[in-house]
Amino acid sequence: MRTNTFIVVFGYLRLSVDEVGKTVSGSIENQANIIRKYCAQHNLFLAELFQDDGWSGGNFERPGFKKMLAALEKKKANTVVTVDLSRLGRNMRESSYYAEEYFPERGIHFFTISDGFDTAQENVFAPFQFAMNEVYLRDGSRKVKNVLKNKRESGQYCACPPYGYKKNPENVHQLIPDEMTAPIVQRIFAAAASGDSSRKIAMELNADGVIPPLKYRVLYRDNFGDEGASRASDLWNYTTVKRILKNEVYLGHTLLGKTKKASIRSERKLSVPQEDWAITRDTHLPLVSQQTFDSAMLNLGKGTRNYQKYDHVRKSIFSGIAVCGRCGHSLCSCGTVYKGEREKYWYLSCTKQRPDVADPCEGVRVRYSDLMEVVRRDLNEILAMTDDKIEQLVAAVLRETQTVEAKQNRQLQQDRANARLKTIDKVITKLYMDNAEGKLDDARLTDMVAQLQKESDGLQRLLVTLEADETEQVTENYQRFFDRARHFTHIEKLDRETLSLFVERIEVGPKELPQGIQKTIHREQPFRQSIRIFYRFIGELGTAPMRSFPLPQKPEVGVYNKIDQ
């Protein structure tokens, strides 16, 4: 060091949450004592100590660190010291940048006390030091993830409680209803189930002065800083209402792992596919029933109540359910009124004209009353099934999923996925070794590892799907469907609520006329048309999709109504 230069030193201290209590020498207080003692022994003027207590080494957006950088920019010191290189950070790329580029380029001398890093000297082993610090960071991240995974799988709620719930004082990993907000959640679901749009629900909550979720947390539950509290709005919006209506936590289930960090170096959160969420069912008291939840989801965003008030509009119950069998677009109401009759001239038609479709969809049209009757008859046949008939149906479906060919195909996919995952692990290990030896730069390493990790995540999801117990899943789906069916005896008039409860999608194909006939002229002229009905949870049953029109008169026995519960 040059003796004619007045050396002003900034000391930097950092300790992450997971390091607390592991080493005495690593505590904030002991780091400060080591730096003070070193400066006193070497006649260095220690101007100030900056610290970040409880901050991860992978995150460089630390308040103490940023405050030190601001002071360095103002030339308040020309030297920075830490106890060791890991106190600067454990992110290999960021730590290397500050230690080997940022500080030297600004004429700032940086050195560590215990592991010998010094910008005034050649640091031959610096790449290995940075790499080992990141290995520690990755290993710590892995351990935290494993702990969270174990908690999730056991049904423990290890996240901020959602609006409507609070943590149980006797068990912080369990949710209990919040007496102040649970009634608001129930009100939202009831309104949505009855047909109110998310926007209308939000407007009514605002009119009644109900405090929205984030504002409620700021005022009554969580400790927010000034910046966080300033982002809390006093008003509800339709997005917040939709988020509540889509959350199955209100059914009593624990849903965690919806987001993840973009990488170990990033604080940005990415959405996780729903099939990869950690879901544990029946872990706490539900706020709404399954039927109310399903009804609310079906009406979500449709605003059906406002639509129904117009008497001159034909009110189709098939909106969003009936689609064109050719192009998949929704069928729209159309028709005319002749001599006061509306029902007779009411059709659902695909009006989609696409230039890239060789066979246009203008021929896909079905009489509204015919479609009503087809679906009603199919539903009644299902409702009339005996327990023995249902068991036979489930057994037949299970046999199809358990064929030798299906099992061999699943095994082949599993073998290929596992082999590729092993290859990816080997490639990633080789990339990190090349990076440590200087053969591969950090930017290229990050890009290549991200691509391989993305492929690995997709393969892991595929394996989970392939390894799932199909027998259990099929049985559960049929049980859910027929549990709903038991609430009905016979349906005399099909309405929107009943249709939505049972049917997910209806695909209508074009008419097929008898040979030699190009156009239907009279209602009585026979024709055939494909109508495929896909039921909720169980899909399309084994019934033939081709229907003959006009519909034959079919006498039915029984009273159509819903069983009161």
NUDREN-86376 format. One record per residue (C-alpha): residue number from 1; residue in one letter; x negated, y negated, z negated. Coordinates in Angstrom, 3 decimals. Last residue first. Layout:
BEGIN
    k  r         X         Y         Z
  NUM  A         X         Y         Z
...
end
This chain:
BEGIN
    k  r         X         Y         Z
  565  Q    81.210    30.522     0.098
  564  D    84.141    30.340     2.464
  563  I    84.009    32.966     5.188
  562  K    84.177    31.300     8.575
  561  N    87.126    31.884    10.805
  560  Y    88.404    33.797    13.775
  559  V    91.142    36.237    12.846
  558  G    91.069    39.679    14.357
  557  V    91.700    41.510    17.619
  556  E    90.579    40.429    21.054
  555  P    92.267    40.995    24.366
  554  K    89.874    40.548    27.287
  553  Q    91.142    38.759    30.343
  552  P    88.454    39.113    32.961
  551  L    86.280    36.055    33.486
  550  P    86.617    34.556    36.944
  549  F    83.756    35.232    37.287
  548  S    81.399    38.169    36.736
  547  R    78.466    37.715    34.374
  546  M    74.848    38.739    34.957
  545  P    72.753    38.501    31.762
  544  A    73.169    42.205    30.855
  543  T    73.133    42.668    27.078
  542  G    69.927    43.877    25.422
  541  L    69.688    40.985    22.989
  540  E    67.730    37.848    23.809
  539  G    65.764    36.257    20.984
  538  I    65.794    37.585    17.426
  537  F    65.006    34.540    15.245
  536  R    67.718    32.344    16.769
  535  Y    69.614    33.866    19.659
  534  F    68.637    33.616    23.312
  533  I    71.643    33.806    25.639
  532  R    71.024    34.487    29.335
  531  I    73.810    33.518    31.737
  530  S    73.271    34.822    35.281
  529  Q    76.216    34.162    37.594
  528  R    78.517    36.361    39.661
  527  F    81.311    35.364    42.034
  526  P    85.022    36.048    42.518
  525  Q    87.437    33.646    44.239
  524  E    90.168    32.798    41.740
  523  R    88.972    29.218    41.264
  522  H    89.319    28.617    44.976
  521  I    86.807    27.379    47.494
  520  T    83.565    29.046    46.420
  519  K    80.927    28.522    49.101
  518  Q    78.760    30.649    51.413
  517  I    80.776    33.862    51.652
  516  G    79.398    36.681    53.851
  515  Q    78.265    38.850    50.959
  514  P    79.997    37.967    47.713
  513  L    78.678    34.859    45.996
  512  E    75.779    34.654    43.510
  511  K    75.991    31.471    41.469
  510  P    72.798    29.843    40.221
  509  G    71.240    30.638    36.819
  508  V    72.124    29.438    33.336
  507  E    69.614    29.799    30.505
  506  I    71.022    29.437    26.988
  505  R    68.725    28.486    24.107
  504  E    68.528    28.697    20.305
  503  V    71.926    30.165    19.474
  502  F    73.161    31.183    16.021
  501  L    73.472    28.111    13.804
  500  S    73.496    25.738    16.742
  499  L    76.628    27.405    18.173
  498  T    78.367    27.361    14.780
  497  E    77.689    23.658    14.254
  496  R    78.551    22.695    17.827
  495  D    81.949    24.370    17.828
  494  L    83.302    27.667    19.190
  493  K    87.006    28.200    18.687
  492  E    88.377    31.524    17.483
  491  I    85.187    32.804    15.932
  490  H    85.533    36.028    13.950
  489  T    84.327    37.247    10.553
  488  F    81.632    34.752     9.632
  487  H    79.266    34.364     6.644
  486  R    77.826    37.795     7.446
  485  A    76.358    36.369    10.668
  484  R    73.949    34.175     8.719
  483  D    72.474    37.166     6.897
  482  F    72.500    38.840    10.319
  481  F    69.967    36.367    11.677
  480  R    67.679    36.345     8.647
  479  Q    67.695    40.164     8.505
  478  Y    66.851    40.360    12.195
  477  N    63.847    38.068    11.661
  476  E    62.644    39.972     8.564
  475  T    62.804    43.318    10.356
  474  V    60.850    41.947    13.305
  473  Q    58.187    40.450    11.021
  472  E    57.784    43.588     8.898
  471  T    57.422    45.830    11.919
  470  E    55.089    43.372    13.598
  469  D    52.622    43.479    10.705
  468  A    50.238    40.738    11.761
  467  E    46.838    41.901    12.983
  466  L    47.341    40.618    16.526
  465  T    48.517    37.186    15.358
  464  V    45.676    36.828    12.869
  463  L    43.244    37.970    15.539
  462  L    44.517    35.349    17.999
  461  R    44.142    32.604    15.386
  460  Q    40.553    33.702    14.777
  459  L    39.877    33.658    18.520
  458  G    41.161    30.083    18.797
  457  D    39.035    28.968    15.853
  456  S    35.962    30.577    17.432
  455  E    36.526    28.753    20.730
  454  K    36.747    25.438    18.875
  453  Q    33.645    26.351    16.891
  452  L    31.750    27.074    20.108
  451  Q    32.707    23.702    21.577
  450  A    31.830    21.867    18.341
  449  V    28.483    23.712    18.123
  448  M    27.590    22.630    21.663
  447  D    28.537    18.980    21.114
  446  T    26.781    18.693    17.747
  445  L    23.596    20.340    19.010
  444  R    23.500    18.062    22.060
  443  A    23.757    15.006    19.830
  442  D    21.162    16.345    17.388
  441  D    18.466    17.035    19.983
  440  L    17.405    20.587    20.888
  439  K    13.825    21.908    21.053
  438  G    12.760    19.990    17.943
  437  E    12.030    23.093    15.871
  436  A    14.974    22.373    13.541
  435  N    17.248    21.917    16.574
  434  D    16.131    25.205    18.107
  433  M    16.854    26.973    14.802
  432  Y    20.272    25.319    14.651
  431  L    21.050    26.471    18.190
  430  K    19.921    30.043    17.444
  429  T    22.322    30.271    14.476
  428  I    25.164    28.937    16.645
  427  V    24.434    31.536    19.358
  426  K    24.388    34.421    16.873
  425  D    27.715    33.357    15.335
  424  I    29.252    32.966    18.824
  423  T    28.153    36.495    19.796
  422  K    29.773    37.956    16.682
  421  L    32.997    36.067    17.484
  420  R    32.925    37.410    21.069
  419  A    32.757    41.001    19.854
  418  N    35.613    40.403    17.412
  417  A    37.819    38.894    20.143
  416  R    37.103    41.716    22.613
  415  D    37.853    44.393    20.029
  414  Q    41.086    42.684    18.939
  413  Q    42.312    42.276    22.536
  412  L    41.657    45.967    23.225
  411  Q    43.461    46.960    20.028
  410  R    46.516    44.890    21.002
  409  N    46.631    46.474    24.483
  408  Q    46.267    49.965    23.035
  407  K    49.110    49.335    20.600
  406  A    51.415    48.053    23.368
  405  E    50.618    51.035    25.612
  404  V    51.208    53.518    22.803
  403  T    54.635    52.000    22.107
  402  Q    55.182    50.324    18.743
  401  T    56.794    47.063    19.862
  400  E    59.470    48.877    21.923
  399  R    60.199    51.273    19.073
  398  L    60.722    48.330    16.739
  397  V    63.387    46.888    19.042
  396  A    65.242    50.214    19.125
  395  A    65.081    50.534    15.331
  394  V    66.478    47.008    14.926
  393  L    69.453    47.837    17.170
  392  Q    70.116    51.156    15.434
  391  E    70.084    49.425    12.046
  390  I    72.520    46.797    13.346
  389  K    74.886    49.531    14.632
  388  D    74.788    51.280    11.271
  387  D    75.566    48.021     9.452
  386  T    78.591    47.519    11.697
  385  M    78.603    45.045    14.554
  384  A    81.725    42.897    14.866
  383  L    79.781    39.657    14.416
  382  I    77.609    40.597    17.385
  381  E    80.595    41.256    19.638
  380  N    82.087    37.997    18.431
  379  L    78.959    36.120    19.412
  378  D    79.030    37.549    22.916
  377  R    82.706    36.646    23.332
  376  R    82.151    33.075    22.171
  375  V    79.117    32.653    24.432
  374  V    81.032    33.780    27.515
  373  E    84.136    31.748    26.570
  372  M    82.265    28.484    26.110
  371  L    80.357    29.073    29.360
  370  D    83.617    29.551    31.232
  369  S    85.170    26.422    29.658
  368  Y    82.217    24.315    30.767
  367  R    82.272    25.557    34.351
  366  V    78.729    26.384    35.381
  365  R    76.302    24.714    37.768
  364  V    72.916    25.619    39.182
  363  G    73.368    24.950    42.920
  362  E    71.635    21.583    42.798
  361  C    68.481    23.242    41.524
  360  P    66.162    22.908    44.524
  359  D    64.339    25.934    46.059
  358  A    60.964    24.690    47.285
  357  V    60.244    22.816    44.074
  356  D    57.511    20.184    44.464
  355  P    59.962    17.440    45.444
  354  R    61.929    17.916    42.199
  353  Q    65.647    17.177    42.044
  352  K    67.116    17.661    38.585
  351  T    70.890    17.478    38.610
  350  C    71.377    20.688    36.685
  349  S    75.104    21.008    36.035
  348  L    77.503    21.585    33.182
  347  Y    81.050    21.349    34.493
  346  W    84.397    19.845    33.491
  345  Y    87.185    19.965    36.085
  344  K    89.632    22.175    34.145
  343  E    88.826    20.454    30.842
  342  R    89.772    16.993    32.115
  341  E    93.335    17.277    33.409
  340  G    95.246    14.028    33.746
  339  K    96.302    14.664    37.334
  338  Y    92.654    15.181    38.268
  337  V    89.792    14.042    36.045
  336  T    86.222    14.508    37.250
  335  G    83.106    16.490    36.561
  334  C    79.706    16.221    34.911
  333  S    78.046    17.168    31.659
  332  C    74.285    17.679    31.906
  331  L    72.252    20.881    31.891
  330  S    68.833    20.586    30.308
  329  H    65.746    21.194    32.441
  328  G    64.198    24.667    32.599
  327  C    63.504    24.667    36.335
  326  R    65.336    27.777    37.548
  325  G    67.449    29.000    34.625
  324  C    68.714    25.469    34.028
  323  V    69.198    24.732    30.359
  322  A    71.984    25.028    27.773
  321  I    70.746    24.209    24.264
  320  G    69.851    20.488    24.319
  319  S    73.514    19.513    24.654
  318  F    75.657    22.662    24.584
  317  I    78.428    21.260    22.347
  316  S    79.504    18.993    25.180
  315  K    81.571    15.957    24.194
  314  R    83.181    14.636    27.358
  313  V    83.133    10.866    26.931
  312  H    86.401     8.881    26.969
  311  D    86.904     9.292    23.217
  310  Y    83.599     7.604    22.260
  309  K    83.034     8.195    18.529
  308  Q    81.123    11.435    19.082
  307  Y    77.906     9.743    20.171
  306  N    77.524     7.813    16.931
  305  R    77.814    11.017    14.906
  304  T    75.438    12.956    17.113
  303  G    72.394    10.809    16.409
  302  K    70.184    13.369    18.163
  301  G    66.944    12.682    16.299
  300  L    67.170    15.690    14.017
  299  N    70.573    17.317    14.430
  298  L    69.158    20.834    14.629
  297  M    66.646    20.116    11.869
  296  A    69.366    18.884     9.509
  295  S    71.473    21.970    10.166
  294  D    68.493    24.245     9.495
  293  F    67.672    22.486     6.210
  292  T    71.317    22.594     5.063
  291  Q    71.478    26.316     5.861
  290  Q    68.179    27.042     4.107
  289  S    69.399    25.306     0.958
  288  V    67.926    22.032    -0.325
  287  L    65.806    20.942    -3.314
  286  P    64.030    24.265    -3.764
  285  L    62.549    25.226    -7.171
  284  H    58.953    26.402    -6.855
  283  T    56.769    29.126    -5.346
  282  D    59.362    30.791    -3.120
  281  R    57.154    31.336    -0.057
  280  T    53.420    30.891     0.273
  279  I    52.263    29.250     3.500
  278  A    48.610    28.449     4.264
  277  W    48.881    26.819     7.681
  276  D    47.243    28.558    10.644
  275  E    50.480    29.278    12.576
  274  Q    51.365    25.598    12.216
  273  P    48.363    24.505    14.260
  272  V    46.001    22.306    12.168
  271  S    46.073    18.523    12.611
  270  L    42.711    16.785    12.475
  269  K    41.405    14.576     9.671
  268  R    38.524    12.131    10.149
  267  E    36.070    12.084     7.243
  266  S    33.291    13.398     9.461
  265  R    29.965    15.111     8.834
  264  I    31.462    18.468     7.854
  263  S    33.515    18.315    11.006
  262  A    36.947    17.132    12.191
  261  K    38.102    17.596     8.627
  260  K    41.214    19.702     8.213
  259  T    44.954    19.171     8.290
  258  K    48.064    21.235     7.529
  257  G    46.120    23.355     5.036
  256  L    48.986    23.641     2.582
  255  L    52.635    24.661     2.668
  254  T    54.109    25.915    -0.613
  253  H    57.718    27.057    -0.213
  252  G    60.728    26.010    -2.309
  251  L    62.936    24.992     0.618
  250  Y    61.864    21.358     0.078
  249  V    58.291    22.410     0.915
  248  E    59.651    23.206     4.382
  247  N    58.822    19.666     5.551
  246  K    60.563    18.710     8.810
  245  L    63.261    16.562     7.175
  244  I    60.699    14.679     5.090
  243  R    58.553    13.789     8.104
  242  K    61.664    12.747    10.014
  241  V    62.635    10.287     7.250
  240  T    59.143     8.788     7.215
  239  T    59.235     8.368    10.995
  238  Y    62.690     6.733    10.810
  237  N    61.395     3.854     8.710
  236  W    61.884     3.032     5.039
  235  L    61.028    -0.439     3.782
  234  D    58.827    -1.913     1.039
  233  S    55.678    -0.914     2.898
  232  A    52.562     0.392     1.166
  231  R    49.422    -0.778     2.981
  230  S    48.567    -3.355     0.284
  229  A    48.421    -0.605    -2.334
  228  G    45.553     1.087    -0.520
  227  E    43.481    -2.107    -0.370
  226  D    44.199    -3.042    -3.987
  225  G    43.226     0.409    -5.235
  224  F    45.887     2.997    -5.883
  223  N    46.445     4.954    -9.097
  222  D    49.321     7.343    -8.508
  221  R    52.832     7.639    -9.934
  220  Y    55.126     4.681   -10.511
  219  L    54.395     1.630    -8.395
  218  V    51.899     2.886    -5.804
  217  R    53.519     6.312    -5.483
  216  Y    56.952     4.744    -5.076
  215  K    55.577     2.398    -2.409
  214  L    54.258     5.423    -0.514
  213  P    57.594     7.259    -0.726
  212  P    60.085     4.462     0.110
  211  I    61.935     2.595    -2.710
  210  V    65.728     2.743    -2.274
  209  G    67.277    -0.745    -2.000
  208  D    70.701     0.472    -0.860
  207  A    70.397    -1.307     2.503
  206  N    66.929     0.194     2.944
  205  L    68.277     3.695     2.377
  204  E    71.091     2.997     4.842
  203  M    68.653     1.784     7.512
  202  A    66.414     4.841     7.048
  201  I    69.384     7.206     7.404
  200  K    70.481     5.388    10.577
  199  R    67.015     5.722    12.096
  198  S    66.789     9.401    11.242
  197  S    70.108    10.011    12.983
  196  D    73.208    10.990    11.024
  195  G    74.864    14.261    12.058
  194  S    76.224    15.848     8.876
  193  A    72.992    17.795     8.371
  192  A    71.011    14.559     8.610
  191  A    73.101    12.914     5.876
  190  A    72.840    15.945     3.592
  189  F    69.085    16.176     4.161
  188  I    68.523    12.507     3.292
  187  R    70.750    12.690     0.191
  186  Q    68.867    15.736    -1.071
  185  V    65.583    13.848    -0.681
  184  I    67.026    10.867    -2.549
  183  P    68.287    13.141    -5.357
  182  A    64.701    14.515    -5.763
  181  T    63.265    10.985    -6.144
  180  M    63.874     9.921    -9.772
  179  E    64.297    13.368   -11.375
  178  D    61.088    14.576    -9.760
  177  P    61.655    18.268    -9.052
  176  I    58.908    20.641   -10.277
  175  L    55.729    21.615    -8.446
  174  Q    53.092    24.036    -9.752
  173  H    49.293    23.756    -9.765
  172  V    49.292    21.254   -12.651
  171  N    50.856    23.832   -14.976
  170  E    52.327    22.553   -18.266
  169  P    52.774    18.986   -16.983
  168  N    54.427    20.401   -13.793
  167  K    53.269    18.232   -10.918
  166  K    55.903    16.032    -9.295
  165  Y    58.480    16.562    -6.558
  164  G    60.862    14.495    -4.429
  163  Y    58.106    12.905    -2.365
  162  P    55.337    15.430    -1.906
  161  P    52.886    16.385    -4.689
  160  C    49.251    15.505    -3.857
  159  A    47.368    18.720    -3.198
  158  C    46.404    21.963    -4.927
  157  Y    49.827    23.646    -5.137
  156  Q    49.033    27.155    -6.352
  155  G    50.766    29.888    -4.324
  154  S    48.084    32.565    -4.821
  153  E    46.988    32.216    -1.202
  152  R    46.620    28.473    -1.654
  151  K    44.450    28.795    -4.744
  150  N    42.202    31.342    -3.055
  149  K    41.873    29.116     0.010
  148  L    41.049    26.086    -2.139
  147  V    38.249    27.992    -3.866
  146  N    36.975    29.297    -0.527
  145  K    37.012    25.813     0.973
  144  V    35.033    24.441    -1.977
  143  K    32.459    27.221    -1.574
  142  R    32.103    26.568     2.151
  141  S    31.639    22.830     1.568
  140  G    28.921    23.569    -0.981
  139  D    27.195    25.852     1.515
  138  R    27.463    23.207     4.201
  137  L    25.979    20.531     1.947
  136  Y    23.152    22.835     0.817
  135  V    22.434    23.670     4.473
  134  E    22.458    19.914     5.144
  133  N    19.724    19.389     2.551
  132  M    17.771    22.255     4.084
  131  A    17.933    20.633     7.544
  130  F    16.764    17.228     6.299
  129  Q    13.820    18.826     4.503
  128  F    13.019    21.004     7.520
  127  P    12.990    17.982     9.827
  126  A    10.806    16.079     7.284
  125  F     8.065    18.730     7.175
  124  V     5.519    16.755     9.172
  123  N     6.196    13.456     7.415
  122  E     3.299    11.294     8.579
  121  Q     2.820     8.458     6.110
  120  A     4.135     4.955     5.401
  119  T     7.698     6.258     5.800
  118  D     7.166     8.371     2.661
  117  F     8.763    11.742     1.796
  116  G     6.898    13.413    -1.068
  115  D     9.558    15.620    -2.670
  114  S     9.766    14.136    -6.188
  113  I     9.425    10.379    -5.816
  112  T    11.013     9.470    -2.503
  111  F     9.888     6.790    -0.085
  110  F    11.261     4.005     2.051
  109  H     9.282     0.942     3.187
  108  I    11.500    -1.539     4.999
  107  G    10.075    -3.174     8.114
  106  R    13.432    -3.290     9.817
  105  E    12.567    -0.599    12.391
  104  P    11.086     1.551     9.609
  103  F    14.321     1.497     7.510
  102  Y    16.811     2.261    10.322
  101  E    14.723     4.782    12.247
  100  E    13.084     7.534    10.173
   99  A    14.899     7.378     6.823
   98  Y    18.200     5.898     8.040
   97  Y    18.501     8.077    11.142
   96  S    17.184    11.246     9.476
   95  S    19.789    10.915     6.728
   94  E    22.556    10.354     9.304
   93  R    21.661    13.400    11.421
   92  M    20.956    15.822     8.587
   91  N    23.937    14.827     6.450
   90  R    22.676    15.539     2.943
   89  G    22.190    11.957     1.831
   88  L    19.801     9.433     0.302
   87  R    19.912    11.448    -2.922
   86  S    18.912    14.540    -0.898
   85  L    15.557    12.922    -0.081
   84  D    14.430    12.836    -3.691
   83  V    14.345    10.415    -6.637
   82  T    15.191     7.499    -4.343
   81  V    13.124     4.425    -3.439
   80  V    13.735     1.469    -1.151
   79  T    11.165    -1.227    -0.363
   78  N    11.221    -4.693     1.202
   77  A    13.799    -6.379    -1.023
   76  K    16.184    -9.366    -0.884
   75  K    15.667    -9.672     2.879
   74  K    19.355   -10.541     3.528
   73  E    19.703    -7.358     5.615
   72  L    18.392    -5.458     2.587
   71  A    21.213    -6.836     0.436
   70  A    23.813    -5.667     2.981
   69  L    22.164    -2.232     3.095
   68  M    22.338    -2.017    -0.712
   67  K    26.062    -2.870    -0.708
   66  K    26.643    -0.206     1.929
   65  F    24.907     2.377    -0.263
   64  G    26.895     1.382    -3.336
   63  P    30.228     1.460    -1.477
   62  R    29.630     4.818     0.223
   61  E    30.518     5.182     3.915
   60  F    27.528     7.494     4.358
   59  N    29.532    10.657     3.671
   58  G    27.717    14.003     3.769
   57  G    25.959    13.308     0.502
   56  S    29.314    13.372    -1.254
   55  W    30.187    10.571    -3.652
   54  G    30.927    11.006    -7.376
   53  D    28.597     8.265    -8.625
   52  D    27.333     5.981    -5.888
   51  Q    24.542     3.793    -7.254
   50  F    22.477     0.705    -6.512
   49  L    19.620    -0.222    -8.847
   48  E    18.184    -3.709    -8.626
   47  A    14.945    -5.736    -8.472
   46  L    12.445    -3.060    -9.488
   45  F     9.099    -4.877    -9.207
   44  L     6.425    -2.251    -8.574
   43  N     3.360    -2.049   -10.827
   42  H     2.819     1.687   -10.194
   41  Q     3.560     2.978   -13.728
   40  A     6.509     0.593   -14.195
   39  C     8.014     1.549   -10.831
   38  Y     7.760     5.262   -11.646
   37  K     9.344     4.844   -15.079
   36  R    12.264     2.842   -13.691
   35  I    12.836     5.393   -10.910
   34  I    12.819     8.354   -13.313
   33  N    15.121     6.558   -15.763
   32  A    17.634     5.713   -13.015
   31  Q    17.743     9.308   -11.804
   30  N    18.230    10.390   -15.419
   29  E    21.250     8.141   -15.854
   28  I    22.823     9.183   -12.556
   27  S    22.445    12.852   -13.435
   26  G    20.052    15.034   -11.445
   25  S    17.558    15.623   -14.232
   24  V    20.258    17.317   -16.312
   23  T    21.134    19.730   -13.542
   22  K    24.491    21.403   -12.821
   21  G    26.631    19.097   -14.974
   20  V    27.961    17.007   -12.067
   19  E    26.760    18.380    -8.733
   18  D    30.275    19.138    -7.409
   17  V    31.335    15.503    -7.888
   16  S    28.430    14.106    -5.900
   15  L    25.583    12.116    -7.446
   14  R    23.756     9.186    -5.895
   13  L    21.121     6.700    -7.046
   12  Y    19.260     4.089    -4.964
   11  G    16.423     1.963    -6.286
   10  F    15.683    -1.353    -4.601
    9  V    12.078    -2.453    -4.823
    8  V    10.351    -5.798    -4.371
    7  I     6.666    -5.434    -3.454
    6  F     4.709    -8.684    -3.299
    5  T     2.180    -8.096    -0.556
    4  N    -1.532    -8.779    -1.248
    3  T    -2.037    -5.261    -2.610
    2  R    -1.131    -3.568     0.650
    1  M     0.000     0.000     0.000
end
